[in-house]
Amino acid sequence: MADFITEFNKKKLLVCFSHYKKMEKLCNIVNHPLRQQILIYIDTHEQATVTELYTYFRIEQSAMSLHLKLLRGVQLLHNTPKGKNRYYTINYIVWDKLNQAINQYFIYPASKNVQ
């Protein structure tokens, strides 16, 4: 869907639906209990391999790879090859932006910002 500007109460309202769709995808991916635990594990250990993760969480390697692929797909993880392993680290720039957007919404709801 294209971005567009519409008139509403004599104010211009910029609606960027493509950004909403990306935010929805990002939130849906993060809003999964196992992926949240994966992020916590990587954050705590600073980095992790897929082998460390699937062994720790006791799931199949293919299932862990899928979760990591989803987290990489929304840029929440960096993937660095070292030798025959790939090390996953948190992309704190994206993580901080996500938290800022969510915290701003819940700390400063739109209804309080209306003048």
DSSP file (Angstrom, degrees, kcal/mol; ACC not computed):
  #  RESIDUE AA STRUCTURE BP1 BP2  ACC     N-H-->O    O-->H-N    N-H-->O    O-->H-N    TCO  KAPPA ALPHA  PHI   PSI    X-CA   Y-CA   Z-CA
    1    1 A M              0   0    0      0, 0.0    17,-0.3     0, 0.0     2,-0.1   0.000 360.0 360.0 360.0 138.2    0.0    0.0    0.0
    2    2 A A        -     0   0    0      1,-0.1    15,-0.3    15,-0.1     2,-0.2  -0.382 360.0-108.8 -78.6 154.1    1.4    3.4   -0.9
    3    3 A D        +     0   0    0     13,-0.1     2,-0.3    -2,-0.1    13,-0.2  -0.532  47.2 172.9 -74.1 148.3    2.1    6.2    1.6
    4    4 A F  E     -A   15   0A   0     11,-1.5    11,-1.8    -2,-0.2     2,-0.4  -0.987  30.9-129.6-154.8 163.8   -0.4    9.1    1.4
    5    5 A I  E     -A   14   0A   0     -2,-0.3     2,-0.3     9,-0.2     9,-0.2  -0.949  27.2-177.4-116.2 137.0   -1.4   12.3    3.0
    6    6 A T  E     -A   13   0A   0      7,-1.5     7,-1.9    -2,-0.4     2,-0.4  -0.942  27.6-113.0-132.6 155.3   -5.1   13.0    3.8
    7    7 A E  E     +A   12   0A   0     -2,-0.3     2,-0.3     5,-0.2     5,-0.2  -0.727  37.5 166.5 -87.7 134.6   -7.0   15.9    5.3
    8    8 A F  E >  S-A   11   0A   0      3,-1.9     3,-1.9    -2,-0.4    -2,-0.0  -0.894  71.2 -19.1-150.8 117.8   -8.5   15.4    8.8
    9    9 A N  T 3  S-     0   0    0     -2,-0.3     3,-0.1     1,-0.3    -2,-0.0   0.874 122.1 -60.5  50.5  42.7   -9.8   18.3   10.9
   10   10 A K  T 3  S+     0   0    0      1,-0.2     2,-0.4     0, 0.0    -1,-0.3   0.638 117.5 108.7  61.5  17.7   -7.8   20.8    8.9
   11   11 A K  E <  S-A    8   0A   0     -3,-1.9    -3,-1.9    -5,-0.0     2,-0.5  -0.936  72.5-119.1-119.0 146.7   -4.5   19.0    9.9
   12   12 A K  E     -A    7   0A   0     -2,-0.4     2,-0.6    -5,-0.2    -5,-0.2  -0.724  25.5-161.2 -86.4 132.3   -2.4   16.9    7.6
   13   13 A L  E     -A    6   0A   0     -7,-1.9    -7,-1.5    -2,-0.5     2,-0.6  -0.953   4.1-154.2-116.7 115.5   -2.0   13.4    8.7
   14   14 A L  E     -A    5   0A   0     -2,-0.6     2,-0.5    -9,-0.2    -9,-0.2  -0.806  13.5-172.8 -91.4 121.3    0.8   11.4    7.2
   15   15 A V  E     -A    4   0A   0    -11,-1.8   -11,-1.5    -2,-0.6     2,-0.7  -0.962   9.9-174.1-118.5 120.2    0.0    7.7    7.2
   16   16 A C    >>  +     0   0    0     -2,-0.5     4,-1.4   -13,-0.2     3,-0.8  -0.807   4.5 177.8-115.1  89.2    2.8    5.3    6.3
   17   17 A F  H 3> S+     0   0    0     -2,-0.7     4,-2.3   -15,-0.3     5,-0.2   0.799  76.9  63.0 -65.6 -29.6    1.1    1.9    6.2
   18   18 A S  H 3> S+     0   0    0    -17,-0.3     4,-1.8     1,-0.2    -1,-0.3   0.874 103.5  49.9 -64.4 -34.2    4.3    0.1    5.0
   19   19 A H  H <> S+     0   0    0     -3,-0.8     4,-2.4     2,-0.2    -1,-0.2   0.880 108.6  52.1 -69.8 -37.7    6.0    1.2    8.3
   20   20 A Y  H  X S+     0   0    0     -4,-1.4     4,-2.6     2,-0.2    -2,-0.2   0.905 108.8  50.9 -62.7 -40.6    3.0   -0.1   10.3
   21   21 A K  H  X S+     0   0    0     -4,-2.3     4,-2.2     2,-0.2    -2,-0.2   0.904 110.8  48.1 -64.7 -41.2    3.3   -3.5    8.5
   22   22 A K  H  X S+     0   0    0     -4,-1.8     4,-2.5     2,-0.2    -2,-0.2   0.903 112.3  49.1 -65.2 -41.4    7.0   -3.7    9.3
   23   23 A M  H  X S+     0   0    0     -4,-2.4     4,-2.7     2,-0.2     5,-0.2   0.898 109.9  52.0 -65.5 -39.7    6.4   -2.8   13.0
   24   24 A E  H  X S+     0   0    0     -4,-2.6     4,-2.6     2,-0.2    -2,-0.2   0.932 111.1  47.1 -61.0 -45.8    3.6   -5.4   13.1
   25   25 A K  H  X S+     0   0    0     -4,-2.2     4,-2.2     2,-0.2    -2,-0.2   0.927 112.8  49.3 -61.7 -45.4    6.0   -8.1   11.7
   26   26 A L  H  X S+     0   0    0     -4,-2.5     4,-2.2     1,-0.2    -2,-0.2   0.924 113.0  46.2 -60.5 -46.7    8.7   -7.1   14.1
   27   27 A C  H  X S+     0   0    0     -4,-2.7     4,-2.4     1,-0.2    -1,-0.2   0.891 111.0  52.6 -65.5 -39.7    6.4   -7.2   17.2
   28   28 A N  H  < S+     0   0    0     -4,-2.6    -1,-0.2    -5,-0.2    -2,-0.2   0.889 110.7  47.8 -63.5 -38.2    5.0  -10.5   16.1
   29   29 A I  H  < S+     0   0    0     -4,-2.2     3,-0.3     1,-0.2    -2,-0.2   0.913 115.9  43.1 -69.4 -42.0    8.4  -12.0   15.8
   30   30 A V  H  < S+     0   0    0     -4,-2.2     2,-2.0     1,-0.2    -2,-0.2   0.810  99.2  75.5 -72.5 -29.3    9.5  -10.7   19.2
   31   31 A N  S  < S+     0   0    0     -4,-2.4    -1,-0.2    -5,-0.2    -2,-0.1  -0.289  72.3 103.7 -83.0  54.8    6.2  -11.6   20.9
   32   32 A H  S  > S-     0   0    0     -2,-2.0     4,-2.5    -3,-0.3     5,-0.2  -0.990  70.1-137.2-135.6 124.5    7.1  -15.3   21.0
   33   33 A P  H  > S+     0   0    0      0, 0.0     4,-2.0     0, 0.0     5,-0.1   0.860 102.4  45.5 -54.4 -43.0    8.2  -16.9   24.3
   34   34 A L  H  > S+     0   0    0      2,-0.2     4,-2.4     1,-0.2     5,-0.2   0.920 112.7  50.0 -69.4 -41.4   11.1  -18.9   22.9
   35   35 A R  H  > S+     0   0    0      1,-0.2     4,-2.4     2,-0.2    -1,-0.2   0.875 109.2  53.0 -64.9 -34.4   12.4  -16.1   20.8
   36   36 A Q  H  X S+     0   0    0     -4,-2.5     4,-2.2     2,-0.2    -1,-0.2   0.921 110.1  47.6 -63.4 -42.1   12.3  -13.8   23.8
   37   37 A Q  H  X S+     0   0    0     -4,-2.0     4,-2.6    -5,-0.2    -2,-0.2   0.870 109.6  53.6 -66.2 -36.3   14.3  -16.4   25.8
   38   38 A I  H  X S+     0   0    0     -4,-2.4     4,-2.7     2,-0.2     5,-0.2   0.931 109.4  48.2 -62.0 -45.9   16.8  -16.7   22.9
   39   39 A L  H  X S+     0   0    0     -4,-2.4     4,-2.6     1,-0.2    -2,-0.2   0.905 112.1  49.2 -61.8 -41.6   17.3  -12.9   22.9
   40   40 A I  H  X S+     0   0    0     -4,-2.2     4,-2.6     2,-0.2    -2,-0.2   0.918 111.3  49.9 -63.5 -43.6   17.8  -13.0   26.7
   41   41 A Y  H  X S+     0   0    0     -4,-2.6     4,-2.5     2,-0.2    -2,-0.2   0.938 113.5  44.7 -60.6 -48.1   20.3  -15.9   26.4
   42   42 A I  H  X S+     0   0    0     -4,-2.7     4,-1.2     1,-0.2    -2,-0.2   0.907 113.4  50.7 -65.3 -40.6   22.3  -14.1   23.7
   43   43 A D  H  < S+     0   0    0     -4,-2.6     3,-0.3    -5,-0.2    -1,-0.2   0.921 113.0  46.1 -61.2 -43.7   22.2  -10.8   25.6
   44   44 A T  H  < S+     0   0    0     -4,-2.6    -2,-0.2     1,-0.2    -1,-0.2   0.878 121.9  35.8 -66.6 -39.9   23.5  -12.5   28.8
   45   45 A H  H  < S-     0   0    0     -4,-2.5     2,-0.9    -5,-0.2    -1,-0.2   0.438 100.0-133.7 -96.0  -0.8   26.2  -14.4   27.0
   46   46 A E  S  < S+     0   0    0     -4,-1.2    44,-0.3    -3,-0.3     2,-0.3  -0.013  81.0  15.4  71.5 -30.2   27.0  -11.6   24.5
   47   47 A Q        -     0   0    0     -2,-0.9     2,-0.3    -6,-0.2    42,-0.2  -0.975  65.5-174.5-160.9 162.4   27.1  -14.1   21.6
   48   48 A A  E     -B   88   0B   0     40,-1.4    40,-3.3    -2,-0.3     2,-0.2  -0.983  19.0-131.2-159.8 150.9   26.0  -17.7   20.9
   49   49 A T  E  >  -B   87   0B   0     -2,-0.3     4,-2.1    38,-0.2     5,-0.1  -0.621  34.4-110.7 -95.7 163.3   26.2  -20.3   18.1
   50   50 A V  H  > S+     0   0    0     36,-0.5     4,-2.9    -2,-0.2     5,-0.3   0.870 120.0  55.4 -60.8 -35.9   23.2  -22.2   16.9
   51   51 A T  H  > S+     0   0    0      1,-0.2     4,-2.0     2,-0.2     5,-0.2   0.927 107.3  48.1 -64.0 -45.2   24.7  -25.3   18.5
   52   52 A E  H  > S+     0   0    0      1,-0.2     4,-2.3     2,-0.2    -1,-0.2   0.909 115.1  47.3 -59.0 -41.8   24.9  -23.6   21.9
   53   53 A L  H  X S+     0   0    0     -4,-2.1     4,-2.7     2,-0.2     5,-0.2   0.942 112.9  43.7 -70.8 -48.6   21.3  -22.4   21.5
   54   54 A Y  H  X>S+     0   0    0     -4,-2.9     5,-1.5     1,-0.2     4,-0.7   0.842 116.2  49.8 -70.2 -28.5   19.6  -25.6   20.4
   55   55 A T  H  <5S+     0   0    0     -4,-2.0     3,-0.3    -5,-0.3    -1,-0.2   0.936 113.5  45.4 -69.3 -45.9   21.5  -27.6   23.0
   56   56 A Y  H  <5S+     0   0    0     -4,-2.3    -2,-0.2    -5,-0.2    -3,-0.2   0.920 120.3  38.8 -63.0 -45.3   20.6  -25.2   25.8
   57   57 A F  H  <5S-     0   0    0     -4,-2.7    -1,-0.2    -5,-0.2    -2,-0.2   0.512 103.7-130.9 -88.2  -4.0   16.9  -24.9   24.8
   58   58 A R  T  <5 +     0   0    0     -4,-0.7     2,-0.3    -3,-0.3    -3,-0.2   0.918  61.4 126.1  56.0  50.7   16.6  -28.7   23.9
   59   59 A I      < -     0   0    0     -5,-1.5    -1,-0.2    -6,-0.1    -2,-0.1  -0.859  68.2 -78.9-127.6 167.8   15.0  -28.2   20.5
   60   60 A E     >  -     0   0    0     -2,-0.3     4,-2.2     1,-0.1     5,-0.2  -0.302  36.6-122.4 -64.7 148.2   15.9  -29.5   17.1
   61   61 A Q  H  > S+     0   0    0      1,-0.2     4,-2.7     2,-0.2     5,-0.2   0.887 112.6  54.4 -59.5 -40.2   18.7  -27.6   15.3
   62   62 A S  H  > S+     0   0    0      1,-0.2     4,-1.7     2,-0.2    -1,-0.2   0.881 107.7  49.5 -64.4 -37.8   16.3  -26.9   12.3
   63   63 A A  H  > S+     0   0    0      2,-0.2     4,-2.0     1,-0.2    -1,-0.2   0.914 112.1  48.0 -66.8 -42.6   13.7  -25.3   14.7
   64   64 A M  H  X S+     0   0    0     -4,-2.2     4,-2.6     1,-0.2     5,-0.2   0.919 109.0  54.1 -63.8 -41.9   16.4  -23.1   16.3
   65   65 A S  H  X S+     0   0    0     -4,-2.7     4,-2.3     1,-0.2    -1,-0.2   0.873 107.0  52.0 -59.6 -37.2   17.7  -22.1   12.9
   66   66 A L  H  X S+     0   0    0     -4,-1.7     4,-2.3     2,-0.2    -1,-0.2   0.927 109.6  48.2 -64.8 -45.2   14.2  -21.0   11.9
   67   67 A H  H  X S+     0   0    0     -4,-2.0     4,-2.1     1,-0.2    -2,-0.2   0.915 113.6  47.7 -61.5 -42.6   13.8  -18.8   15.0
   68   68 A L  H  X S+     0   0    0     -4,-2.6     4,-2.6     1,-0.2    -1,-0.2   0.888 109.3  53.8 -65.7 -38.7   17.3  -17.3   14.4
   69   69 A K  H  X S+     0   0    0     -4,-2.3     4,-2.4    -5,-0.2    -2,-0.2   0.908 109.1  48.7 -61.6 -42.6   16.4  -16.7   10.7
   70   70 A L  H  X S+     0   0    0     -4,-2.3     4,-1.1     2,-0.2    -2,-0.2   0.918 112.5  47.5 -63.9 -43.5   13.2  -14.8   11.8
   71   71 A L  H  <>S+     0   0    0     -4,-2.1     5,-2.5     1,-0.2     6,-0.7   0.872 114.2  47.1 -66.6 -37.0   15.2  -12.7   14.3
   72   72 A R  H ><5S+     0   0    0     -4,-2.6     3,-2.0     4,-0.2    -1,-0.2   0.877 104.3  62.9 -67.8 -37.7   17.8  -11.9   11.6
   73   73 A G  H 3<5S+     0   0    0     -4,-2.4    -1,-0.2     1,-0.3    -2,-0.2   0.786 107.2  41.9 -60.7 -29.4   15.1  -11.1    9.1
   74   74 A V  T 3<5S-     0   0    0     -4,-1.1    -1,-0.3    -3,-0.2    -2,-0.2   0.174 118.8-114.0-102.0  15.9   13.9   -8.2   11.2
   75   75 A Q  T < 5S+     0   0    0     -3,-2.0    19,-0.3     2,-0.1    -3,-0.2   0.698  80.3 126.1  64.4  25.6   17.5   -7.2   11.9
   76   76 A L      < +     0   0    0     -5,-2.5    15,-2.7    -6,-0.2     2,-0.4   0.655  69.4  49.2 -83.7 -15.5   17.4   -8.0   15.6
   77   77 A L  E     -C   90   0B   0     -6,-0.7     2,-0.3    13,-0.3    13,-0.2  -0.955  68.6-147.0-125.2 144.2   20.5  -10.3   15.3
   78   78 A H  E     -C   89   0B   0     11,-3.1    11,-1.8    -2,-0.4     2,-0.5  -0.788  14.5-152.3 -96.6 151.4   23.9  -10.0   13.7
   79   79 A N  E     -C   88   0B   0     -2,-0.3     9,-0.2     9,-0.2    -2,-0.0  -0.956  14.6-178.2-130.6 109.7   25.4  -13.1   12.3
   80   80 A T  E     -C   87   0B   0      7,-2.9     7,-3.3    -2,-0.5     2,-0.3  -0.938  19.6-139.1-116.4 119.4   29.2  -13.3   12.2
   81   81 A P  E     +C   86   0B   0      0, 0.0     2,-0.4     0, 0.0     5,-0.3  -0.585  23.5 174.3 -75.8 134.7   31.1  -16.3   10.8
   82   82 A K  E >   -C   85   0B   0      3,-3.1     3,-1.9    -2,-0.3     2,-0.2  -0.908  64.0 -47.7-138.8 109.0   34.1  -17.4   12.7
   83   83 A G  T 3  S-     0   0    0     -2,-0.4    -1,-0.0     1,-0.3     0, 0.0  -0.486 122.3 -22.3  64.3-131.1   35.8  -20.6   11.4
   84   84 A K  T 3  S+     0   0    0     -2,-0.2     2,-0.3    -3,-0.1    -1,-0.3   0.422 126.8  78.6 -91.9   1.9   33.0  -23.2   10.9
   85   85 A N  E <   - C   0  82B   0     -3,-1.9    -3,-3.1   -36,-0.0     2,-0.5  -0.715  67.1-142.1-107.6 158.8   30.6  -21.5   13.3
   86   86 A R  E     - C   0  81B   0     -2,-0.3   -36,-0.5    -5,-0.3     2,-0.5  -0.988  17.6-149.7-117.0 129.1   28.3  -18.5   13.1
   87   87 A Y  E     -BC  49  80B   0     -7,-3.3    -7,-2.9    -2,-0.5     2,-0.4  -0.862   5.8-149.6-104.3 130.2   28.0  -16.3   16.1
   88   88 A Y  E     +BC  48  79B   0    -40,-3.3   -40,-1.4    -2,-0.5     2,-0.3  -0.824  19.0 174.4-100.1 133.7   24.8  -14.5   16.8
   89   89 A T  E     - C   0  78B   0    -11,-1.8   -11,-3.1    -2,-0.4     2,-0.2  -0.928  36.5 -96.9-132.2 158.4   24.8  -11.2   18.7
   90   90 A I  E     - C   0  77B   0    -44,-0.3     2,-1.2    -2,-0.3   -13,-0.3  -0.546  24.1-135.9 -75.4 137.2   22.1   -8.7   19.4
   91   91 A N     >  -     0   0    0    -15,-2.7     4,-2.4    -2,-0.2     3,-0.3  -0.783  25.2-175.6 -89.4  91.9   21.7   -5.7   17.1
   92   92 A Y  H  > S+     0   0    0     -2,-1.2     4,-2.6     1,-0.2     5,-0.2   0.738  74.8  63.3 -68.1 -23.0   21.3   -3.2   19.9
   93   93 A I  H  > S+     0   0    0      2,-0.2     4,-1.9     1,-0.2    -1,-0.2   0.958 110.7  37.4 -64.7 -49.2   20.6   -0.3   17.5
   94   94 A V  H  > S+     0   0    0     -3,-0.3     4,-2.5   -19,-0.3    -2,-0.2   0.916 116.6  53.3 -67.4 -42.6   17.4   -2.0   16.2
   95   95 A W  H  X S+     0   0    0     -4,-2.4     4,-2.5     1,-0.2    -2,-0.2   0.919 109.9  47.8 -58.9 -44.9   16.5   -3.2   19.6
   96   96 A D  H  X S+     0   0    0     -4,-2.6     4,-2.6     2,-0.2    -1,-0.2   0.888 110.8  51.1 -65.1 -39.3   16.8    0.3   21.1
   97   97 A K  H  X S+     0   0    0     -4,-1.9     4,-2.3    -5,-0.2    -1,-0.2   0.916 110.7  49.1 -63.8 -42.1   14.7    1.8   18.3
   98   98 A L  H  X S+     0   0    0     -4,-2.5     4,-2.4     1,-0.2     5,-0.2   0.940 112.9  46.8 -61.7 -47.5   12.0   -0.8   18.9
   99   99 A N  H  X S+     0   0    0     -4,-2.5     4,-3.1     1,-0.2     5,-0.3   0.886 110.7  52.5 -64.0 -38.7   12.0   -0.2   22.6
  100  100 A Q  H  X S+     0   0    0     -4,-2.6     4,-2.5     2,-0.2    -1,-0.2   0.929 111.0  47.0 -61.5 -45.3   11.9    3.6   22.1
  101  101 A A  H  X S+     0   0    0     -4,-2.3     4,-1.7     2,-0.2    -2,-0.2   0.928 117.2  42.4 -63.3 -45.5    8.9    3.3   19.8
  102  102 A I  H  X S+     0   0    0     -4,-2.4     4,-2.3     2,-0.2     5,-0.2   0.931 115.8  48.2 -68.7 -45.5    7.0    1.0   22.1
  103  103 A N  H  X S+     0   0    0     -4,-3.1     4,-3.0    -5,-0.2     5,-0.4   0.891 109.7  53.1 -63.3 -39.0    7.9    2.9   25.3
  104  104 A Q  H  X S+     0   0    0     -4,-2.5     4,-2.0    -5,-0.3    -1,-0.2   0.904 110.3  48.4 -63.0 -39.7    6.9    6.2   23.7
  105  105 A Y  H  < S+     0   0    0     -4,-1.7    -2,-0.2    -5,-0.2    -1,-0.2   0.929 119.4  36.5 -65.2 -45.0    3.5    4.8   22.8
  106  106 A F  H  < S+     0   0    0     -4,-2.3    -2,-0.2     1,-0.2    -1,-0.2   0.787 122.2  43.0 -83.9 -27.0    2.8    3.3   26.2
  107  107 A I  H  < S+     0   0    0     -4,-3.0    -3,-0.2     1,-0.2    -2,-0.2   0.858 128.6  28.6 -83.0 -36.9    4.4    6.0   28.3
  108  108 A Y  S  < S-     0   0    0     -4,-2.0    -1,-0.2    -5,-0.4    -2,-0.1  -0.671  85.7-162.7-122.8  74.3    3.0    8.9   26.2
  109  109 A P    >>  -     0   0    0      0, 0.0     3,-1.5     0, 0.0     4,-0.8  -0.192  29.9-114.0 -59.0 151.1   -0.3    7.6   24.8
  110  110 A A  H >> S+     0   0    0      1,-0.3     3,-0.9     2,-0.2     4,-0.7   0.826 113.1  64.4 -56.2 -35.4   -1.7    9.6   21.8
  111  111 A S  H 34 S+     0   0    0      1,-0.3     3,-0.3     2,-0.2    -1,-0.3   0.799 102.0  49.8 -62.9 -27.7   -4.7   10.7   23.8
  112  112 A K  H <4 S+     0   0    0     -3,-1.5    -1,-0.3     1,-0.2    -2,-0.2   0.682 106.7  56.0 -82.0 -18.7   -2.5   12.6   26.2
  113  113 A N  H << S+     0   0    0     -3,-0.9     2,-0.2    -4,-0.8    -1,-0.2   0.540  79.8 109.8 -90.6  -7.3   -0.7   14.3   23.3
  114  114 A V     <        0   0    0     -4,-0.7    -3,-0.0    -3,-0.3    -4,-0.0  -0.502 360.0 360.0 -72.7 132.4   -3.8   15.8   21.7
  115  115 A Q              0   0    0     -2,-0.2    -1,-0.1     0, 0.0    -3,-0.0   0.382 360.0 360.0-117.4 360.0   -4.0   19.6   22.1
